[in-house]
Amino acid sequence: MENKDLLEKILECVEFGKVNKAAPFPPAMKGQDGADELTKLAIEQGIDPAEILNDALIRAMEKVGQKFSEKKIFVPQMLISAKAMNASMEHLKPYFQSGAVKRKGKFIIGTVSGDLHDIGKNLVAMIVEGAGYEVIDLGVDVNSQKFIQSIRDHREAIVGLSALLTTTMHSMKNIVADIKNEFPDIKLIIGGAPVNEDFKNEIGADNYSADPQAAVNYLNSLVA
């Protein structure tokens, strides 16, 4: 298979959620090699891992993020695409660790203290990783100190805060204030069902992202 055709096939597998040959989804690709096998093949054929990341995975997750923003797909389809992306990423991780493939930047994300919801946070983390960033996922119920310590460890990172409950909006406000007090120049993205642009302005965050692709667009604007 030509390199260009192989990269397009990986892109298709990630976009439509074909994880590996054994995966039954999507039905139209049943029995075909998936993201796992094709990424392994691409590396064996000598395709630059950076090309696989940029020309297949990032492009695929851009398409997935855009379709989600336009409500053409929903959470289940997005999760299966992310699973296919992760299957490809497993083959690329040694090249990230060695420095052979450069990430665009670092992104710290967590659901704020008092809130145990993680689906929205996980979706953003998956799409951001697929866009070429290293993601440091702090999990749920994350307090100010945990965010601040992670920023100390990854000083160049951009930070995302998620809240899914109206009762934890106050917690988000306090965490933003604590982070900005210690790191005035840090860029903070907020998201989640109860928050909006007005709330972003009220608490002094830098960006409100209504969906994962919007977060990626903002991140890309900062590193461009």
Buried (B, 14 or more C-beta within 10 A) or exposed (E): EEBEEBBBBBBBBBBBBBBBBEBEBBEEBEEBBBBBBBBBBBBEEEBBBBBBBBBBBBBBBBBBBBBBBEEEBEEEBBBBBBBBBBBBBEBBEEBBEEEEBEBBBBBBBBBBBBBEBBEBBBBBBBBBBBBBBBBBBBEBBBBBEBBBEBBEEBEEBBBBBBBBBEEBBEBBBBBBEBBBEEBEEBBBBBBBEEBBEEBBEEBEBBBBBEBBBBBBBBBBEEEE
